[in-house]
């Protein structure tokens, strides 16, 4: 079956105790996990709606990642700590805690073979860790500002990291050497009046054959502290390091917190900000969305279910919403 984003609807809503920050489906597709402003992590059973809470961080939790079999959850907090958890336990307790960075950890990701975890944040250093025991493997230094996003690619021999200034650095995983830098500066704005850099590479995604890179964030940031900005996606030819298309959403006030390639050859993103929340959908060759789906509250993150039809969005109103794309027979 093929997904049809023009016929999308909110299928379910799940309530959580505090405003939500992030969400991810587990690899099995049975659960969706959220992080929230009460420092907790919630595991929600998609079939029953049962919610189990994980407590262990001393600050907000931003990052969620899993072992390949879904049995282990790794979380990254603004308390500079990575925590390993038994993902499916009825009464989950931390397996391991690692002080990983100096300050906020903004991103974590897992290598394709499941053996390494990459983390990065406000100390501007990217590090890798062994999934099996939490030991540090490598450091990657070169970013001049906070790092917001990481992504392994290929067979895991390379690692991408995107920062506040719109720089995407490419690293060799084993040596820690920088291979090259890709310029996504359109996602970063310096506001002279408020004296702040604003925006950054909020998410990274590669298509199925690693030929194109998608960077998400914002532009037209005329009033950063008032959240006056619009979503922007930059799509690059990976081999040539050439910008193929800017995907905009005119009139939508917000930021693209995450953008992804869908297996059915369209691009989608979650936008949230002063204009509320949206799911936005683009055709690869078009600058403007072919469909905008308004959400009930400002959205902060999203994830795609393994079935390719369900999208989870995390919201400030304490709701985790599951939107379903219509399915139609493939021609």
Buried (B, 14 or more C-beta within 10 A) or exposed (E): EBBBBEEBEBBBBBEBEBBBBBBBBBBEEBBBBBBBBBBBBBBBEBEEEEBBBBEBBEBBBBBBBBBBEBBBBBBBBBBBBBBBBBBBBEEBEBBEBBEBBEEBBBBBBBBEEBBBBBBBBBBBBBBBBEBEEBEEBBEBEBBEBBBBBBBBBEEBEBBBBBBBBBBBBBBBBEEBEBEEEBEBEBBBBEBEEEEBBBBBBBBBBBBEEEEBBBBBBBBBBEEBEEBBBBBBBBBBEBEEBEBBBEBBBEEBBBBBBBBBBBEBEBBBBBBBBEBBBBBBBBBBEEEEBEBBBEBBBBBBBBBBBEEBBBBBBBBBBBBBBBBBBBBEEEE
